[in-house]
Amino acid sequence: MAYTVKFQQLADAARSRVGEVAPEDVDSLMAAGAIALDIRDKEEHDADHIGGSLHVSRGKLEMNIEGVIPDLDATILCYCNAYNRGALSADTLRALGYQHARFIAGGLKAYRALV
């Protein structure tokens, strides 16, 4: 998908501020207590998602996250289909006080490619 220059700059800046998690590390991190957070739209989540993940769409993230994940110390692994929305969401969560928010590099596509 082609993005506007300004959007891509915003997403790239977010990626530079938050850590990424390799897709091959997701299962072990979740087994250790990390929360995978699908921030894609409901239709995307309904079609496929990482088992055991929570869902809060990017559009409602700031409004709903405290009700879904009240623990600011939780390790949160945001993901979208690839990079951008996951990185933007992790960056937003960090601004809200979730200091252990990161994103899954390559998103669901990269995670599914491991199988």
C-alpha positions as CSV (number, residue, x, y, z in Angstrom):
1,M,0.0,0.0,0.0
2,A,1.3,3.5,-0.9
3,Y,1.2,5.9,2.0
4,T,1.6,9.7,1.9
5,V,5.0,11.1,2.7
6,K,3.8,12.8,5.8
7,F,2.1,9.7,7.2
8,Q,5.2,7.6,6.5
9,Q,7.4,10.2,8.2
10,L,5.1,10.1,11.3
11,A,5.2,6.3,11.4
12,D,9.0,6.2,10.9
13,A,9.5,8.6,13.8
14,A,7.3,6.4,16.0
15,R,9.4,3.4,15.0
16,S,12.5,5.2,16.0
17,R,11.1,5.9,19.5
18,V,9.8,2.5,20.4
19,G,11.4,-0.9,20.4
20,E,10.3,-3.7,18.0
21,V,10.0,-7.3,18.8
22,A,11.0,-10.0,16.4
23,P,8.0,-12.2,15.3
24,E,9.8,-15.3,16.4
25,D,10.0,-14.0,20.0
26,V,6.2,-13.3,20.3
27,D,5.1,-16.7,21.6
28,S,7.8,-16.9,24.3
29,L,7.1,-13.3,25.4
30,M,3.4,-14.0,25.6
31,A,4.1,-17.2,27.6
32,A,6.1,-15.0,30.0
33,G,3.1,-12.6,30.4
34,A,3.3,-10.1,27.6
35,I,0.1,-9.0,26.0
36,A,-0.3,-9.0,22.2
37,L,-2.6,-6.1,21.2
38,D,-4.2,-6.2,17.8
39,I,-4.8,-2.6,16.9
40,R,-6.3,-3.2,13.5
41,D,-9.9,-2.7,12.6
42,K,-12.5,-5.2,13.9
43,E,-13.0,-6.8,10.4
44,E,-9.3,-7.4,10.2
45,H,-9.1,-8.9,13.7
46,D,-12.2,-11.1,13.0
47,A,-10.5,-12.4,9.8
48,D,-7.3,-13.4,11.6
49,H,-5.3,-12.6,14.7
50,I,-2.7,-13.9,17.0
51,G,-4.2,-16.4,19.4
52,G,-4.7,-15.0,22.9
53,S,-4.3,-11.4,21.7
54,L,-6.6,-8.6,22.8
55,H,-8.2,-6.2,20.4
56,V,-8.5,-2.4,20.6
57,S,-8.7,-0.7,17.3
58,R,-6.3,2.2,16.6
59,G,-9.2,4.6,16.3
60,K,-10.3,3.9,19.9
61,L,-7.0,3.2,21.5
62,E,-6.6,6.3,23.6
63,M,-10.2,6.1,24.8
64,N,-10.4,2.4,25.7
65,I,-6.9,1.1,26.6
66,E,-7.1,1.8,30.3
67,G,-10.2,-0.3,30.6
68,V,-8.7,-3.2,28.7
69,I,-5.1,-3.0,30.1
70,P,-5.1,-1.0,33.3
71,D,-1.5,-2.1,34.3
72,L,0.9,0.6,33.1
73,D,3.8,-1.9,33.8
74,A,2.4,-4.5,31.4
75,T,4.5,-5.6,28.4
76,I,2.4,-4.8,25.4
77,L,3.2,-6.0,21.9
78,C,1.2,-3.9,19.5
79,Y,0.6,-5.3,16.0
80,C,-1.1,-4.4,12.7
81,N,-0.5,-6.1,9.4
82,A,3.0,-4.8,9.0
83,Y,4.7,-2.0,10.8
84,N,3.1,1.5,10.8
85,R,0.0,1.2,12.9
86,G,1.7,-1.0,15.4
87,A,4.6,1.4,15.8
88,L,2.2,4.4,16.1
89,S,0.1,2.6,18.7
90,A,3.1,1.6,20.8
91,D,4.4,5.2,20.6
92,T,1.0,6.4,21.8
93,L,0.8,3.9,24.6
94,R,4.2,5.0,25.8
95,A,3.0,8.6,25.8
96,L,0.1,7.4,28.0
97,G,2.5,5.8,30.5
98,Y,2.8,2.2,29.2
99,Q,6.6,2.2,29.3
100,H,6.9,-1.4,28.1
101,A,4.8,-0.9,24.9
102,R,6.6,-2.2,21.8
103,F,5.4,-3.4,18.4
104,I,5.9,-6.7,16.5
105,A,8.2,-6.1,13.5
106,G,6.4,-7.0,10.3
107,G,3.1,-7.4,12.2
108,L,0.7,-10.3,11.7
109,K,2.1,-11.0,8.2
110,A,5.6,-11.6,9.6
111,Y,4.2,-13.6,12.5
112,R,2.2,-15.8,10.1
113,A,5.2,-16.3,7.8
114,L,6.9,-18.2,10.6
115,V,4.5,-21.2,10.2
